[in-house]
Amino acid sequence: MSSEQRPSSSRLGILVAFGLCLAGLALATSAAAQNTTQITVEAREDCPDTTFCFAITGSVDNVEPGDQLDITLENPENNFQEHNLYLALSSEANVGEDEDTQGRVAFANTGDVQPGNETTLSAEIPEDAENVYMWCTVRAHETQGMNQEIELAGVEEEGTNGSPSLGLAVTVAAVVGVAALTRRR
Ligand SMILES: [Cu+2]
């Protein structure tokens, strides 16, 4: 490499490195974006297959870890009992078992709602969640059908494309590259 070519090639290198910086920051920022999903859950006492159940209005198909989930729990006035809604990681709940899930494992809950009332709960889905379990803690409602599991979208293996760690790694590599090139001149 001749001495005249060297300054222009390192200038090009700096431009490429700055470009990588911007791409890395964009990746890191997009992966951290938080969405809000609004659903309504009706507490039902006249379910087709079970004594009690939840009936969801609205889609939970695109709820991701780190998102905000706003749930309005409605207890219709022709119901006879109070109901509530608790949210936990499925891994900490007794999903599909005959045993009640303890309320203390919940990361959010509505408290009891009497017939004719409704309440809205704003919950942030934990970043390490894969599936979320919602259930009613009143008496034996959970094992009598008042439970539902939500499978989260966008749950990936660590280090795959689009993760915050990849974006940060690209940014750090680009900054180190700029520092090295600047020192050489
Ligand atoms: Cu209930």
Boltz pocket constraint, residues with backbone or C-beta under 6 A from the ligand:
constraints:
  - pocket:
      binder: B
      contacts: [[A, 43], [A, 52], [A, 82], [A, 83], [A, 84], [A, 136], [A, 137], [A, 138], [A, 141], [A, 146]]
      max_distance: 6.0
